[in-house]
Structures are given as C-alpha cells and as structure tokens.
Amino acid sequence: MQPVVLVTGGAGYIGSHTCKALHGAGYAPVSYDDLERGHVSAVQWGPLQVGSLQDQATLRRAFETYRPIAVLHFAALAYVGESMQEPGRYYTNNVGGTLALLEAMRDHGVDQFVFSSTCATFGVPAAGRIGDDDDQHPINPYGSSKLMVERILRDYETVHGLRSVVLRYFNAAGADPDVDIGERHEPETHLLPLVLAAAAGHLEHVEVFGDDYPTPDGTCVRDYVHVSDLADAHVRALEHLRAGGASLACNLGTGVGASVLEVIDQVERTTGRSVARCVRARREGDPPELVAAVERARRDLGWNPSRSDLATIVEDAWRWYRSG
Ligand code: UDP
C-alpha cells in the first residue's frame, strides 16, 4: 500500500503541485482544504477532505479515516499586503490553525511534519544573499505568523518529539510543465500572473510598486523559484524525515534575483508582446531585495532546482495562462 500523506492546502497553488509530485513518487496524498482560496479542480492526485483547521471534528475525522504517516502543511493566508490590513486574521489562521493541526497530529501519533514557511520571516535582510541561519526579523504580520510557527515547531520537537522540515520559499512562480495545474489566485496580486494578464491584453498595464529602491534599476528584487522545483523539495523533505533525518529549516530559492522590470522584460521576450507599465508608490511591507543563499537544501535534501531559470518559469506560466 502507498504511504498516505495529509496535505493541508492541497487545493492551493504549491500544495496541488506537491500532490502531483507525491503521487509520482509513490505516495497517496490526501488534500485537506477549506476551499476558501483553493480550487477543487486542482485536486487530481487523491481524495479531498473539505474542512478548516479550526474545525476539530472534521480534522480529526481526516486523521482517523486516512491514517497519514506525515503531514505537509501548506494551508495558510499568504498575502503580505492583506496581512498589513488584517493582522488578527493572519495570526488566527496561520498560528491558531497550525496549533490545532499539531495537536491533532499528537493525538493520532503522527510526528513528521513539513512546513511551508517563507522568506518574509527574514524582514529586511542585511546586504547580500540570505543564509539558512540568518537572523529573522519579519516586517509584516504574514512573516511574523510563519516565524511563530517555526518557533512552535522547535518546542514541539523538544517536548513531544515531533520532527519537522521547515521550507522557506522565496517567490514561487511558474506552473506544471504538463499544464495540469497552475497559479490561480482570486484576487490575483502576484507579479508574474499580472504581467502575463497584461501581455494577453486582459489588463491595460502592470503597476510597478516603487522604482526608488536601493536596487540596480530601482525596483524590488526577488528570487523566483519554479513551483515544480518547490514540489520536489517537499518530496525530498518527507523522505528525509522518513529516513530518520534530523529536523531542519532551509531556504528554497535559486540564489539569483530578478527585479520587477526584469520580470516584465522576460515576459515581453517570451510572449513576443509588449507590456505597458505604470510606476506606483511602494507597497507597504515590501523589502527591497530577497535572494536566497541555498546551501542546506542542496546539501541535506539533495535539492537542485531544474526549471527555476526565469525564462523557463515564464514559459511554463504563459503556457498555463493561455490554457485557461
Ligand atoms: N509587484 C509589483 N506590481 C504588482 C505586484 C507585485 O510591482 O502588481 C512587486 C512587489 O512589490 C514585489 C514583487 O513584485 O516586489 C513580487 O511581488 P508578489 O506579490 O508577486 O510576491 P511577494 O514578494 O509579495 O511574495
């Protein structure tokens, strides 16, 4: 029998790509999702249990019905801007929801956990690439909520023996190369899908949030990493835990940054269409530059992203965009 893995947020962007990767690696993913932001159509590689993390009865029923060996926890609110407006909602959902999940795991004897964290836990880093062990001083409630869970996990390990792999994503982008699934947020706030919408003529222009940052072209620099490479890192994290590996926290990026204008230029090259842009004020909560120094994921998980160059990311995302 295939080992069952509970995937919270399995109907979401990174969760659904990970379900596909898990299925390909011989696991049986069970998605647990409240469908507030996820899509039923993204759940293609195993059953879906609809429920929220705060709904104890449904959550516990999922553990009893499916008897997972591990939990991969994606379910969370994940918009920096929104978190600045509604911090309480972010802490309730991201911290409170995770605590409910960890308690349900304890009650059912599940002690292997892979957690979706974020580069937003680092805040405004000192110059240069962000190392796995760099100081974390988040500047928005989204990043704070994820860092709180990182700390909670350390205590759960000390006291309850729960082992975890914390994966701090930099900027997830792109889509499944087979075009089975892709990025679909409502409302869409992420840069690449918005630039593609402008290239397709569905948006008049792209808003560039600030061009006076201390970066080479004045726009924010981010480390874009292909969602399928992120999915692969989750399978590796799970296998690391199953093999008895120690808990670890690592950055998932490429080490190469791209500015907002470079992303727009790449979209113009890939699509052969021009994209109008309008410079706007800086978006609150945005650090100028977030680029990973990727060491631990390579060394301890053997992770080596294969589709994360910007051209491939944009190509895959564009193919998905046009299929919709
Ligand atoms: N961004 C932008 N215009 C947009 C959306 C995003 O200039 O319409 C910028 C944003 O300020 C950030 C980068 O693009 O510097 C990536 O933002 P996104 O929301 O995609 O991801 P985040 O970095 O918030 O996870």
Residues whose N, C-alpha, C, O or C-beta is under 5 A from the ligand:
A	BS01	UDP	V80 T189 H190 L191 L192 L194 E207 V208 F209 C220 V260 R283 D286
